[in-house]
Amino acid sequence: MLAIGINPNAAIAQSLPAQSSSAFPAAPLPPAEPWQPVEQVKTYAIRGATGIDLYRSIGERGPAAGVQAIAHTSFKLTWTRDYRPQPDGSCVLAVAKPKLIITYTLPEAPSGLLPVVAERWQRFVAGVETHERVHGDQIVDMVRGIEAFSHGLTAADDPKCQKVRQKLQARLKEFSDERVHQSRQFDEVELTEGGAVHQLILSLVNSPDR
């Protein structure tokens, strides 16, 4: 089955020192800076000359993601955050900029496959990658949602910017839980009988190899 991983570093935040309050009115918040995720593909080698042998090798060599998997999507997420105390004693999260690296791990078949097997393999691995990139899109959506919630987040009577941090942390788990739920639902649809990935597997292992 396909799986998605959560990097333990996903919740790590990198914060800039809080600025001291002043007697002047608070400066306008800087606009959120545009960003894009960094995506990379890693492969693991499998063996075999037929469709069924290739699939068996995936079962032996595939990435462990709680269960043995065909492919895996993981990510590393860090943040640059700037908490600013305000003249009225409140605190505002003025900057919340993510750095997101998504890694797709996919199987790589040996060279020299018979043309009919190679053609089926290419369809299979392309379909698997399409599936994993949906998981990647779900991760990006989660991060953009966190960014939108974070930028300009405020807490009253918070001169040390502790309440606003707690407010953010409480919401982060909700974003993460929702993404995990979406991911599991998507896998269930794709991997059940008749689903897109299930059909890819059947095509790879059941079609003639010559």
N, C-alpha and C positions, 0 to 999 in steps of 0.2 A: 504494500500500500504506500501511497504518498504521504508525506508528513511535513509539518512545519515546525521549526525550532524557535525558541525564544532565548536570545543571548542574555546571560545574566547581567551583562553590562547595560541592558536596555534602559534601566532606570537611573543610570549614573548621570548626574548633572554637574556641570562646571559653572560655578557662579562667580561673578565679579563682585568685588567688595561693595558693600552698601555705602552710598554717599551720605554724608552728614546733612542734616536739615539746615535750612537757612531761613532768614526772615523774608526773603523774596518769594513771590508766587512761583508755583511749580512750573517748570519748563514744559512745553508740549512734548508728548511722547514721540520718539523717532518712529518712522514707519517701519513695518516689518520688512526685513530684507528678503528678496527672493532667493530661493535655494532649490536645488534638485538633488535627488538621491544618487548615490554612487552605486552602480550595479556591477557585480562581477560573477563570472561563471567558473566553477571548479568541476573537475570530472574525476571519476574513479574508474579504473580499468576493469573490464569484465572479460570472460573467455567464452568460447563456443563458436560453432560453425552453423548451427541451426537456430531457428527461432526459440525452440523450447530450451536448448542448451544456454542460449544467451539469457533467457529469463531465469533459469535455475542459477546461473552465475550471479545475477542481480540479487537473488535471495541469499547467496553466500557472502557477497561482498558489499551489498548496499549499505548506506549510512544508517546508523542506529539513531533513531529519534523517538525514544520511548519504545518503539517497535522497529523491526527491520523495515526499511523503506526503499522504494525505487529511487526517489529523489527527495531533496530536502531544501527548504528555504529558511535561512537564518538571517539575523540582522544585528548590527551594532548601532546603538543610538546614544549620542551624547548631546548635551545642550550647553550653550552659553547663555547665561541669564544675568540680568542686571536689575537688582531690587533697589528702588529709590525711596527713601523716607521723604515724606511731604511736609510742607510747613504746618499743616493742620494736624500733624501727628499720625496720619495714615501712612500706608506704604503702597507703592504701585510696582508691579513687575513691568518695567519699561522695555526690556529686550528679552526675547525668548527665541533664540536661533538654533535650530537643530542641525546636527551633522549625522546623516543616515547612510550606512553602508549595508546593502542587501547582497547576500551571497546565495547563489543557486548552485546546488551540487547535483550533477546529472551523471548517468552512466555513459561510458564510452566503449563502444564495441571494438574488437580487433580489426585491423586492416585485412584485406584479402577475402572478404565474404563473397559468396556467390552473388551475382547481380540481383537475383530475385530476393535473396535474404537481405542484402544491403538496402534494397528499396523498401522492404517492410520495416527494417530497422530505422531508417530515416524517418518514416512516417510515425513510428512509435516514439522515438526520442523527441521529435518536433512536437508531438502532442503532449508529451510529458512536460516539456519546457513551457508550453502554452499554459498548462495547468498551474505550474509553479509560479508563473508570472502573475497569475491572478492573486495568489497569496502575496506576492510582492506589492501589487496594487493595494491590497487590503492594509498592508503595513504602512504604505505611503499615506493612505487615507487617515489612518490612525494618527500618524505624526502631524499631518496638517490640521486635524481636529484638535490635538493637544496645543499646537501653535496658536490656533485661533482662540482657544479658551485662555491661554496663558497671557497673551499680549494685552497689557492694560489691566490685568487682574489686580484688584485692590482689596485692602482690608483696613477698616477704621481702627483708630487707637492702637496703632502697630508701629511704634517708632523704631523698633529693632527688626522689623520685617519678619517676625516669626509667624504671625497669624496667616499672612499671605502665603508663606511657604507651606504651612499645614493645609491651607485651602487647596493649593495646587496638588499636593501629594495625595489628598483624599480622592481627587478626581482622576488622577493618573491610573489608579487600579481599575476604575470603571472603564476607561478607554481600552486598557489592555484586555480586560475580561470580555468586552464586546468583540474585539478583534479575534480572540481565540474562539469565541462562539461562532463567528462568521466563518472562520477557517474550517472548523469541524463540520459545520453544516455543508459547506462546499465540498469537502472531501467525501462526505456521506453520499451526496448526489452523484459525484463523478465516479465513485468506486463501487456503488451498488450495481446489481445486474442491469445491464442496458445503459449504464452511465458511460460517459466519454472515455474515461481511462479504462474501464472494464472492457470496452470494445477494442481499445488499442491493444490490450493484453491478449485478448482472444485472437485478434488478427495476427499478432506476432507469433503465437505458439501453435495455432491450428492450421495455418495456410501451408500448402506444399513448399518444400525447401528446394525443389528443382523444377 
